[in-house]
Amino acid sequence: MNFTTPLALLFLLVLPYFVWLGRPRKTAVRRWREWTSLAIRVVILILLTLSLAGTQLVRAADELAVVFLVDASDSISPDQATQAEEFVRAAVETMTPADQTAVILFGANALVERPMSGLAELAPVTTVPQRLHTDLAEAIRLGLALFPTGSARRLVILSDGAATIGDTQKAAQLAAATGVEISYVPLSRSSGDAEALLTNVNAPTRIVQGDTFRIEVTAESNADTPATLRVLAGGSIVYEEGVQLRRGVNNYAVRLRATEQEFARYRVQLTPIDDTFYQNNELAAFTEIVGPPRVLLVANDGTIADDGTPLPDESPQIRLALEATGLQVDRIRPSDLPAGLAELSNYATVVLINVNAKNLSPRKMDVLQSYVRDLGGGLVVVGGPTSYGMGGYFGTTLEETLPVEMQIKDQERFPSVSMVIVIDRSGSMGVQEGSLTKIQLAAEGAVRVVELLNDFDEITVIPV
């Protein structure tokens, strides 16, 4: 008898108390009836306690169910595969008539080669799982699902032990918790087999077009052997050199030049003269090749504003200075500033030259903030008579982005203001202007005015 929760058996310690509490009284007329009632209660308490403890009756079984888990991944050589098949075939032939066997082949996935059967012979193996990885955990879970009830259960694993994906330990613990025995048959490999593999390839994530950079390659070998190290980009060979692999870890640095603006994928291949598994001889790395840094100048174009204010172009000297350093410079008007991150991400820096906030929509200022905060772009704001505090930056996301405040907090330097706002509330103010009425626009304007006031200012709103 087994218990899944043996601590629940402690409830039996209180059983004498219940017997004492429910014992028949000496003055009872029909004491046998009370004794019978007490016995039934005690039996019920014992059964409840055994139920909470997870009582299990274990009996010996003459039948045995075995599931063979055979590794068929790329790390298994043809000799090892033959060794595994011969082992399974010999084991199946020695089974008694009451025993049953099943066979599962596994790689990146697990497939049933032979369902649970009592046949004493094994048909030729035809199942081919995905060989790129080794997921022993999935094979164990699939094997548990094949076991019949009422039989002794055993999992036999035939593998080189190199599981690459899946939680093998958790799957094995699940099998042990359900009473399944796990046996392991290692598939030995000839010690004389030469093996070389690439273990790591590192390339810079972002480089500038025309720069020279390095790809760092790490390879391992269990023997001294010559090999060819090759790097391909876009299907073309950009580097090829013969190398001498030494036993152990080998490090190489491949120098390349970024020629074109692109998101490049570099495939590194190692071709030894003598090798066992070719599947581990290639790795890839990715690099973004960008052009020379581009700067976006946002400045007025020398025209006249709607209110008659001249908007001089103050960007020529700054543009000449930037271009003299080799930077690519684009110039646009404030109204043409992109309202999306995709367009701004093409620039390393955005320069605002005496730009008024009224020429930048709230959406554009939000995008500028995200460009600086999330993409790491540069932002330079050149002051002037229509920028910063005088340009309406106060209370905007542009002010939050800049390391300066637009409000003068010294009351002695900033005189107090007394303001009266008169709002027309006649019937004509109910006329629709776009999506809002005129009275709504007037109320919004009053709110914006209040937001600009200091603590020592005064304001009165008079509706007429």
SULVENVEN-V104397 format. One record per pair of residues at least 12 apart in sequence whose ideal C-beta (glycine too) atoms are under 8 Angstrom apart, sorted by the first residue. I is the first residue (numbers start at 1). GAP is how many residues later the second one is. D is the distance in whole Angstrom. If there is no record, write none. Layout:
# SULVENVEN-V104397
{{I & GAP & D} {I & GAP & D}}
This chain:
# SULVENVEN-V104397
{{1 & 54 & 6} {1 & 55 & 7} {1 & 56 & 6} {1 & 57 & 7} {2 & 53 & 8} {2 & 54 & 4} {2 & 56 & 6} {3 & 50 & 4} {3 & 51 & 6} {3 & 52 & 6} {3 & 53 & 7} {4 & 49 & 7} {4 & 50 & 3} {4 & 52 & 7} {5 & 47 & 7} {5 & 48 & 5} {5 & 49 & 5} {6 & 47 & 6} {7 & 46 & 8} {8 & 41 & 6} {8 & 44 & 4} {8 & 45 & 4} {8 & 46 & 8} {9 & 40 & 6} {9 & 44 & 5} {11 & 34 & 8} {11 & 37 & 8} {11 & 38 & 5} {11 & 41 & 7} {12 & 34 & 7} {12 & 37 & 6} {15 & 27 & 7} {15 & 30 & 6} {15 & 31 & 7} {18 & 23 & 7} {18 & 24 & 7} {18 & 27 & 6} {19 & 19 & 7} {19 & 23 & 6} {22 & 15 & 8} {22 & 16 & 5} {22 & 19 & 6} {23 & 15 & 7} {24 & 14 & 7} {61 & 89 & 7} {61 & 90 & 6} {61 & 91 & 5} {62 & 36 & 6} {63 & 35 & 5} {63 & 36 & 7} {63 & 37 & 7} {63 & 87 & 7} {63 & 88 & 4} {63 & 89 & 7} {64 & 31 & 8} {64 & 32 & 8} {64 & 34 & 8} {64 & 35 & 5} {64 & 36 & 8} {64 & 87 & 6} {64 & 88 & 5} {64 & 90 & 7} {65 & 34 & 7} {65 & 35 & 5} {65 & 36 & 8} {65 & 37 & 8} {65 & 51 & 6} {65 & 82 & 5} {65 & 83 & 6} {65 & 86 & 4} {65 & 87 & 7} {65 & 88 & 5} {65 & 89 & 7} {66 & 25 & 7} {66 & 29 & 8} {66 & 33 & 7} {66 & 34 & 7} {66 & 35 & 5} {66 & 36 & 8} {66 & 88 & 5} {66 & 89 & 8} {66 & 90 & 6} {67 & 34 & 7} {67 & 35 & 5} {67 & 36 & 8} {67 & 37 & 6} {67 & 49 & 8} {67 & 76 & 4} {67 & 79 & 6} {67 & 80 & 7} {67 & 86 & 8} {67 & 87 & 7} {67 & 88 & 5} {67 & 89 & 7} {68 & 20 & 5} {68 & 23 & 7} {68 & 33 & 7} {68 & 34 & 7} {68 & 35 & 5} {68 & 36 & 7} {68 & 88 & 5} {68 & 90 & 7} {69 & 35 & 5} {69 & 37 & 6} {69 & 41 & 8} {69 & 67 & 7} {69 & 70 & 5} {69 & 71 & 7} {69 & 74 & 6} {69 & 86 & 6} {69 & 87 & 7} {69 & 88 & 5} {69 & 89 & 7} {69 & 90 & 7} {70 & 14 & 5} {70 & 15 & 7} {70 & 18 & 7} {70 & 33 & 6} {70 & 34 & 7} {70 & 35 & 5} {70 & 36 & 7} {70 & 43 & 8} {70 & 55 & 8} {70 & 88 & 5} {70 & 89 & 8} {71 & 13 & 7} {71 & 35 & 6} {71 & 36 & 8} {71 & 63 & 6} {71 & 65 & 8} {71 & 86 & 8} {71 & 87 & 6} {71 & 88 & 4} {71 & 89 & 6} {71 & 116 & 7} {72 & 33 & 4} {72 & 34 & 7} {72 & 35 & 5} {72 & 55 & 8} {72 & 56 & 7} {72 & 57 & 5} {72 & 59 & 7} {73 & 33 & 8} {73 & 34 & 4} {73 & 35 & 7} {73 & 56 & 8} {73 & 58 & 5} {73 & 59 & 8} {73 & 60 & 7} {73 & 61 & 4} {73 & 89 & 8} {73 & 91 & 8} {74 & 33 & 8} {74 & 57 & 5} {74 & 58 & 7} {74 & 203 & 6} {74 & 205 & 4} {74 & 206 & 8} {75 & 59 & 6} {75 & 85 & 6} {75 & 87 & 5} {75 & 202 & 7} {76 & 83 & 8} {76 & 84 & 6} {76 & 111 & 7} {77 & 112 & 6} {77 & 116 & 7} {77 & 199 & 7} {77 & 200 & 8} {79 & 110 & 8} {79 & 111 & 7} {80 & 80 & 7} {80 & 107 & 4} {80 & 108 & 8} {80 & 109 & 6} {83 & 104 & 6} {83 & 105 & 8} {84 & 74 & 4} {84 & 101 & 8} {84 & 103 & 6} {85 & 37 & 8} {85 & 40 & 6} {87 & 71 & 6} {87 & 98 & 6} {88 & 15 & 6} {88 & 34 & 6} {88 & 70 & 7} {89 & 32 & 8} {89 & 33 & 5} {91 & 65 & 7} {92 & 27 & 8} {92 & 28 & 6} {92 & 29 & 7} {92 & 30 & 5} {93 & 27 & 6} {93 & 28 & 7} {93 & 29 & 8} {95 & 23 & 8} {95 & 25 & 6} {97 & 21 & 7} {97 & 23 & 8} {98 & 20 & 8} {99 & 19 & 7} {100 & 16 & 5} {100 & 17 & 6} {100 & 18 & 5} {100 & 48 & 7} {100 & 51 & 7} {101 & 13 & 7} {101 & 15 & 7} {101 & 16 & 7} {101 & 17 & 8} {102 & 12 & 6} {102 & 13 & 6} {102 & 14 & 4} {102 & 15 & 7} {102 & 41 & 7} {102 & 44 & 5} {103 & 19 & 7} {103 & 22 & 8} {104 & 35 & 5} {104 & 38 & 6} {104 & 39 & 6} {104 & 42 & 8} {105 & 20 & 7} {105 & 22 & 5} {105 & 23 & 8} {105 & 24 & 5} {106 & 23 & 6} {106 & 28 & 7} {106 & 29 & 6} {106 & 30 & 7} {106 & 32 & 7} {106 & 33 & 4} {106 & 36 & 8} {107 & 22 & 4} {107 & 23 & 5} {107 & 24 & 5} {107 & 25 & 7} {107 & 26 & 7} {107 & 27 & 6} {107 & 28 & 7} {108 & 21 & 7} {108 & 22 & 4} {108 & 23 & 7} {108 & 24 & 5} {108 & 25 & 4} {108 & 26 & 7} {108 & 27 & 6} {108 & 57 & 7} {109 & 20 & 5} {109 & 21 & 5} {109 & 26 & 7} {109 & 29 & 7} {110 & 19 & 7} {110 & 25 & 7} {110 & 28 & 5} {110 & 29 & 4} {110 & 31 & 8} {110 & 32 & 5} {111 & 16 & 5} {111 & 18 & 5} {112 & 15 & 8} {112 & 30 & 7} {112 & 34 & 7} {113 & 12 & 6} {113 & 13 & 7} {113 & 14 & 4} {115 & 31 & 7} {116 & 30 & 5} {116 & 31 & 7} {116 & 32 & 6} {131 & 148 & 8} {132 & 147 & 8} {133 & 31 & 5} {133 & 32 & 5} {134 & 25 & 7} {134 & 28 & 6} {134 & 29 & 5} {134 & 30 & 5} {134 & 31 & 7} {135 & 28 & 7} {135 & 29 & 8} {135 & 30 & 5} {135 & 31 & 4} {136 & 21 & 7} {136 & 23 & 7} {136 & 27 & 4} {136 & 30 & 6} {136 & 32 & 5} {136 & 35 & 7} {137 & 26 & 7} {137 & 29 & 3} {137 & 30 & 5} {137 & 31 & 5} {137 & 33 & 7} {137 & 34 & 4} {138 & 28 & 6} {138 & 33 & 8} {139 & 18 & 8} {140 & 15 & 7} {140 & 17 & 8} {140 & 28 & 7} {140 & 31 & 4} {140 & 32 & 6} {140 & 34 & 8} {140 & 35 & 6} {140 & 42 & 8} {141 & 30 & 6} {141 & 33 & 7} {143 & 12 & 5} {143 & 32 & 8} {144 & 30 & 7} {144 & 31 & 6} {144 & 34 & 7} {144 & 36 & 7} {147 & 33 & 7} {152 & 29 & 8} {153 & 25 & 8} {153 & 26 & 7} {153 & 27 & 5} {153 & 28 & 7} {154 & 26 & 7} {154 & 27 & 4} {154 & 28 & 8} {154 & 29 & 6} {155 & 20 & 6} {155 & 25 & 6} {155 & 26 & 7} {155 & 27 & 5} {155 & 28 & 7} {156 & 27 & 5} {156 & 28 & 8} {156 & 29 & 6} {157 & 25 & 7} {157 & 26 & 7} {157 & 27 & 5} {157 & 28 & 7} {158 & 27 & 5} {158 & 29 & 6} {159 & 25 & 8} {159 & 27 & 8} {159 & 28 & 6} {160 & 26 & 7} {160 & 27 & 5} {160 & 29 & 7} {161 & 23 & 8} {161 & 25 & 7} {193 & 83 & 5} {194 & 27 & 8} {194 & 28 & 7} {194 & 29 & 5} {194 & 31 & 6} {194 & 78 & 7} {194 & 80 & 4} {194 & 81 & 6} {194 & 82 & 6} {195 & 26 & 7} {195 & 27 & 5} {195 & 28 & 8} {195 & 80 & 7} {195 & 81 & 5} {195 & 82 & 7} {196 & 23 & 6} {196 & 24 & 7} {196 & 25 & 4} {196 & 26 & 8} {196 & 27 & 8} {196 & 29 & 7} {196 & 31 & 6} {196 & 49 & 6} {196 & 74 & 6} {196 & 76 & 4} {196 & 79 & 5} {196 & 85 & 7} {197 & 22 & 7} {197 & 23 & 6} {197 & 24 & 8} {197 & 73 & 8} {197 & 80 & 7} {197 & 83 & 4} {197 & 84 & 6} {198 & 19 & 7} {198 & 20 & 7} {198 & 21 & 5} {198 & 70 & 6} {198 & 72 & 5} {198 & 82 & 7} {198 & 83 & 6} {198 & 84 & 7} {198 & 85 & 5} {199 & 19 & 5} {199 & 20 & 7} {199 & 21 & 5} {199 & 50 & 8} {200 & 16 & 8} {200 & 17 & 8} {200 & 18 & 4} {200 & 83 & 7} {201 & 14 & 7} {201 & 15 & 7} {201 & 16 & 6} {201 & 17 & 8} {201 & 65 & 8} {201 & 67 & 5} {201 & 82 & 4} {201 & 83 & 7} {201 & 84 & 5} {202 & 13 & 7} {202 & 14 & 4} {202 & 83 & 7} {203 & 12 & 5} {203 & 13 & 8} {203 & 63 & 6} {203 & 82 & 4} {203 & 83 & 7} {203 & 84 & 5} {204 & 83 & 6} {205 & 81 & 8} {205 & 82 & 7} {205 & 83 & 7} {206 & 81 & 7} {206 & 82 & 5} {206 & 84 & 7} {207 & 51 & 5} {207 & 80 & 6} {207 & 81 & 7} {207 & 82 & 6} {207 & 83 & 7} {208 & 50 & 7} {208 & 81 & 8} {208 & 82 & 6} {208 & 83 & 7} {208 & 84 & 7} {208 & 85 & 8} {209 & 49 & 5} {209 & 50 & 7} {209 & 51 & 7} {209 & 52 & 5} {209 & 80 & 6} {209 & 81 & 7} {209 & 82 & 5} {209 & 83 & 7} {210 & 47 & 7} {210 & 48 & 6} {210 & 49 & 8} {210 & 82 & 8} {211 & 46 & 7} {211 & 47 & 5} {212 & 43 & 6} {212 & 44 & 7} {212 & 45 & 5} {212 & 46 & 8} {213 & 42 & 7} {213 & 43 & 6} {213 & 44 & 8} {213 & 45 & 6} {213 & 74 & 7} {214 & 39 & 5} {214 & 40 & 7} {214 & 41 & 6} {214 & 42 & 8} {215 & 16 & 7} {215 & 38 & 7} {215 & 39 & 4} {215 & 41 & 6} {215 & 51 & 6} {215 & 53 & 7} {215 & 70 & 6} {216 & 35 & 7} {216 & 36 & 8} {216 & 37 & 6} {216 & 38 & 8} {217 & 12 & 7} {217 & 34 & 7} {217 & 35 & 4} {217 & 36 & 8} {217 & 37 & 6} {217 & 51 & 6} {217 & 53 & 8} {218 & 31 & 7} {218 & 32 & 7} {218 & 33 & 6} {218 & 34 & 8} {219 & 26 & 7} {219 & 30 & 8} {219 & 31 & 5} {219 & 33 & 7} {219 & 51 & 6} {220 & 28 & 7} {220 & 29 & 6} {220 & 30 & 7} {221 & 24 & 4} {221 & 25 & 7} {221 & 26 & 6} {221 & 27 & 7} {221 & 29 & 7} {221 & 51 & 7} {222 & 25 & 6} {223 & 22 & 8} {223 & 24 & 6} {223 & 51 & 7} {224 & 20 & 7} {224 & 21 & 7} {224 & 22 & 6} {224 & 23 & 6} {225 & 19 & 8} {225 & 20 & 5} {225 & 47 & 5} {225 & 48 & 5} {225 & 49 & 5} {225 & 50 & 8} {226 & 16 & 6} {226 & 17 & 7} {226 & 18 & 6} {226 & 19 & 7} {226 & 46 & 7} {226 & 47 & 5} {227 & 15 & 7} {227 & 16 & 6} {227 & 17 & 8} {227 & 18 & 5} {227 & 43 & 6} {227 & 44 & 6} {227 & 45 & 4} {227 & 46 & 7} {228 & 12 & 7} {228 & 13 & 7} {228 & 14 & 6} {228 & 15 & 7} {228 & 41 & 8} {228 & 42 & 8} {228 & 43 & 4} {229 & 12 & 5} {229 & 13 & 8} {229 & 14 & 5} {229 & 23 & 6} {229 & 25 & 7} {229 & 39 & 7} {229 & 40 & 8} {229 & 41 & 6} {230 & 38 & 7} {230 & 39 & 4} {230 & 40 & 8} {230 & 41 & 7} {231 & 23 & 6} {231 & 25 & 7} {231 & 35 & 6} {231 & 36 & 7} {231 & 37 & 6} {231 & 38 & 8} {232 & 34 & 7} {232 & 35 & 4} {232 & 37 & 7} {233 & 23 & 8} {233 & 31 & 6} {233 & 32 & 7} {233 & 33 & 5} {233 & 34 & 8} {234 & 30 & 7} {234 & 31 & 8} {238 & 18 & 6} {238 & 28 & 8} {239 & 15 & 5} {239 & 17 & 6} {245 & 27 & 6} {254 & 14 & 8} {258 & 29 & 8} {258 & 31 & 4} {260 & 29 & 7} {261 & 28 & 6} {261 & 29 & 6} {261 & 30 & 5} {262 & 27 & 5} {263 & 23 & 7} {263 & 24 & 8} {263 & 25 & 5} {263 & 26 & 8} {264 & 22 & 7} {264 & 23 & 5} {264 & 24 & 8} {264 & 25 & 6} {265 & 19 & 6} {265 & 20 & 8} {265 & 21 & 5} {266 & 18 & 7} {266 & 19 & 5} {266 & 20 & 8} {266 & 21 & 7} {267 & 15 & 6} {267 & 16 & 8} {267 & 17 & 5} {268 & 14 & 7} {268 & 15 & 5} {268 & 16 & 7} {268 & 17 & 7} {269 & 12 & 6} {269 & 13 & 5} {270 & 12 & 7} {291 & 37 & 7} {292 & 34 & 7} {292 & 35 & 7} {292 & 36 & 6} {293 & 34 & 6} {293 & 35 & 7} {293 & 55 & 4} {293 & 56 & 8} {294 & 33 & 7} {294 & 34 & 4} {294 & 35 & 7} {294 & 36 & 7} {294 & 52 & 6} {294 & 53 & 5} {294 & 54 & 6} {295 & 27 & 6} {295 & 32 & 5} {295 & 33 & 7} {295 & 34 & 5} {295 & 35 & 7} {295 & 52 & 6} {295 & 53 & 7} {295 & 54 & 5} {295 & 55 & 8} {295 & 56 & 6} {296 & 33 & 8} {296 & 34 & 5} {296 & 35 & 8} {296 & 36 & 7} {296 & 48 & 7} {296 & 51 & 4} {296 & 53 & 7} {296 & 54 & 5} {296 & 55 & 7} {297 & 18 & 5} {297 & 21 & 7} {297 & 22 & 6} {297 & 25 & 8} {297 & 32 & 6} {297 & 33 & 7} {297 & 34 & 4} {297 & 35 & 7} {297 & 54 & 5} {297 & 56 & 7} {298 & 33 & 8} {298 & 34 & 6} {298 & 35 & 7} {298 & 36 & 6} {298 & 39 & 6} {298 & 52 & 7} {298 & 53 & 7} {298 & 54 & 5} {298 & 55 & 7} {298 & 57 & 6} {299 & 14 & 6} {299 & 15 & 6} {299 & 16 & 4} {299 & 32 & 6} {299 & 34 & 7} {299 & 35 & 8} {299 & 53 & 8} {299 & 54 & 4} {299 & 55 & 7} {299 & 56 & 7} {300 & 12 & 6} {300 & 13 & 6} {300 & 14 & 7} {300 & 33 & 7} {300 & 34 & 7} {300 & 53 & 8} {300 & 54 & 7} {300 & 55 & 8} {301 & 12 & 6} {301 & 32 & 5} {309 & 77 & 8} {314 & 39 & 5} {314 & 40 & 6} {314 & 68 & 8} {314 & 70 & 7} {315 & 16 & 6} {315 & 38 & 5} {318 & 33 & 7} {318 & 35 & 7} {318 & 64 & 7} {319 & 12 & 6} {330 & 17 & 8} {334 & 18 & 8} {334 & 21 & 5} {334 & 22 & 7} {334 & 25 & 4} {334 & 26 & 6} {335 & 24 & 6} {337 & 23 & 6} {337 & 27 & 5} {338 & 26 & 8} {338 & 29 & 7} {339 & 22 & 7} {339 & 24 & 5} {339 & 25 & 5} {339 & 28 & 6} {340 & 27 & 6} {341 & 26 & 6} {341 & 29 & 6} {341 & 30 & 6} {341 & 33 & 8} {341 & 34 & 7} {344 & 23 & 7} {344 & 24 & 8} {344 & 27 & 5} {344 & 31 & 8} {344 & 33 & 7} {345 & 26 & 8} {345 & 30 & 6} {345 & 32 & 8} {347 & 30 & 7} {348 & 29 & 7} {348 & 30 & 6} {349 & 28 & 7} {349 & 29 & 4} {349 & 30 & 7} {349 & 31 & 6} {350 & 18 & 7} {350 & 21 & 7} {350 & 27 & 7} {350 & 28 & 7} {350 & 29 & 5} {350 & 30 & 7} {351 & 28 & 8} {351 & 29 & 4} {351 & 30 & 8} {351 & 31 & 7} {352 & 27 & 8} {352 & 28 & 7} {352 & 29 & 5} {352 & 30 & 7} {352 & 35 & 7} {353 & 29 & 5} {353 & 31 & 7} {354 & 28 & 6} {354 & 29 & 7} {354 & 30 & 3} {354 & 31 & 7} {354 & 32 & 6} {354 & 33 & 5} {354 & 37 & 8} {355 & 26 & 8} {355 & 31 & 8} {355 & 32 & 6} {355 & 36 & 7} {356 & 30 & 4} {356 & 31 & 7} {356 & 35 & 4} {356 & 36 & 6} {357 & 34 & 5} {357 & 35 & 4} {357 & 36 & 5} {357 & 39 & 6} {357 & 41 & 7} {358 & 34 & 6} {360 & 38 & 7} {362 & 34 & 7} {362 & 35 & 7} {365 & 31 & 5} {365 & 32 & 5} {365 & 33 & 4} {365 & 36 & 8} {366 & 31 & 5} {368 & 29 & 8} {368 & 30 & 6} {368 & 33 & 6} {369 & 28 & 5} {369 & 29 & 7} {369 & 31 & 7} {369 & 32 & 5} {372 & 29 & 6} {373 & 28 & 7} {379 & 22 & 6} {379 & 23 & 8} {381 & 17 & 8} {381 & 21 & 6} {388 & 16 & 7} {388 & 18 & 6} {389 & 17 & 4} {389 & 18 & 7} {389 & 19 & 8} {393 & 13 & 5} {394 & 12 & 4} {394 & 13 & 6} {394 & 58 & 6} {395 & 56 & 6} {395 & 57 & 7} {407 & 47 & 7} {409 & 45 & 8} {411 & 43 & 8} {411 & 45 & 6} {414 & 40 & 7} {416 & 38 & 7} {416 & 40 & 5} {416 & 41 & 6} {416 & 42 & 7} {417 & 36 & 7} {417 & 37 & 8} {417 & 40 & 4} {417 & 41 & 7} {418 & 39 & 7} {418 & 40 & 4} {418 & 41 & 8} {419 & 30 & 7} {419 & 34 & 7} {419 & 38 & 7} {419 & 39 & 7} {419 & 40 & 5} {419 & 41 & 7} {420 & 39 & 8} {420 & 40 & 5} {420 & 41 & 8} {420 & 42 & 7} {421 & 25 & 5} {421 & 28 & 7} {421 & 38 & 7} {421 & 39 & 7} {421 & 40 & 5} {421 & 41 & 7} {422 & 40 & 5} {422 & 41 & 8} {422 & 42 & 6} {423 & 16 & 8} {423 & 19 & 5} {423 & 20 & 7} {423 & 23 & 7} {423 & 38 & 7} {423 & 39 & 7} {423 & 40 & 5} {423 & 41 & 7} {424 & 18 & 7} {424 & 39 & 8} {424 & 40 & 6} {425 & 14 & 6} {425 & 38 & 5} {425 & 39 & 7} {429 & 13 & 7} {446 & 15 & 6}}
